[in-house]
Amino acid sequence: MTRDPVTKLLLFGATGDLAQRMLLPSLYGLHADGLLPKELVIIGAARTEHSDDSYREFAGKALDKFLPADRKVEGAAATFLQRLTYQPIDMSVADQFKPLADKVGDIAGGLAIYLSTAPSLFEAAITGLEAVGLAGETVRIGLEKPLGYDLASSREINDAVAKAFPEDRIFRIDHYLGKETVQNILALRFGNTFFEPIWNARGIDNVQITIAETVGLEERAGYYDGAGALRDMVANHILQLLTLVAMEPPARYDKTAIRDEKAKVLHSLRPITPEDVGRNVVAGQYGAGASGGQIVRSYTDELGKPSDTETFVAIKAYVDNWRWQGVPFYLRTGKRMAARRSEIAIQFKPVPHSMFAGRGGMLQPNVLVIRLQPEEYIQLLVMAKEPGLDRDGVRLREVPLNLSLDHEFGTKRRIAYERLLLDLIEGDQTLFVRRDEVEGQWSWIDSVRAGWAANGTRPKSYASGSWGPSSAVALTERDGVTWQDD
Ligand code: BG6
């Protein structure tokens, strides 16, 4: 990989929730490990008034609060905070970009911009940046989600950005791609020979992708109620995971080869028709219950008004190409679920004939579990003989072959944003989402939403602390499939 590090990073949304929880701790982590370019200056920008000093104080507090204890390095906070400066800006006011450009100063050494802002401000931001010379050849731009709310709005955003930045300087962020175990899907599939011959409709019965959370609305009512689980999680993270599972082997580990293959998968997704919706899609909204060890209120109680926003969605999807013909991809995500768990489960076909039939012990098909959160491991469930003299027949039991990544590599866990921020600073687009991918994601999501609209679908209530509405269980059981690990 060729590295082309910038010397300045301009962080829009510098006082926001994401900056406090993720971006500042990630930048600190990179700084403490000596991974940031020595001369890198970070300019924070947001509406809130701050001087450089008061922003440093603000950032210091965020680090105290959100930095994991094992990432704190003696003395590193003070030197990190010295990298920060700050410029208040209301992006809807064109005049305010000039003082920002003055603050940023010379950009000959390269500038990376990280735009974490409401989509309604995207256009104003791009126009403002361009007008004051902050969009030239030495500038690259990182875009945080949401990139629109449907295909048409995402196109508008992409068009607006494209007026000032060519695609090879646009870095669309999906933080799931920064997760170590997500990148491990590529290593597992394309660094080994044994899975590939059966990684297709002949060898695989079904694929399950789950991102279950125990949190509820948090403080994000304004955004979340207008978005819902389908747009918030499926349109990006879940579909990105699906592409990594389903893609053809790329020729090289580079941004073009990998993203070409991912885009092809997205364009092969079978659109959901209004007729499919009732059968293959389940929308839910959490009611009161107990989640994460706490008694919690219903979604509408938290919100303070009635709402038809879905906080859970389960979908049976198909990738219409040779490799995946007829293989269901069961996708599921929800808030206030029974446990926090992100995982991919690949269920292989059963053996064609069991010689153990009638001799005790049912054969279970093999399952490959890739657990992304909260633990990081890869597990292959295989059948093994129970020890014994087999007087009553051979007894087989499913046991896991375990690859614990934490244990094997023992390295510290990084925040997903560390990887992505470093790649943005150094100019590597491989783990960022290309325009055709985003559009492929939205056009499929739009088909689901159109189906909901045509059917007048409203989310079904589910108890907080459960695995979603009972129809989500029926979605797989109807096919004789059980969600892995419920
Ligand atoms: C974000 C969503 O993109 O991902 C949130 O907007 C969600 O609603 C979060 O909670 C989940 O990320 P992670 O890394 O905690 O699984």
Residues whose N, C-alpha, C, O or C-beta is under 5 A from the ligand:
A	BS01	BG6	D232
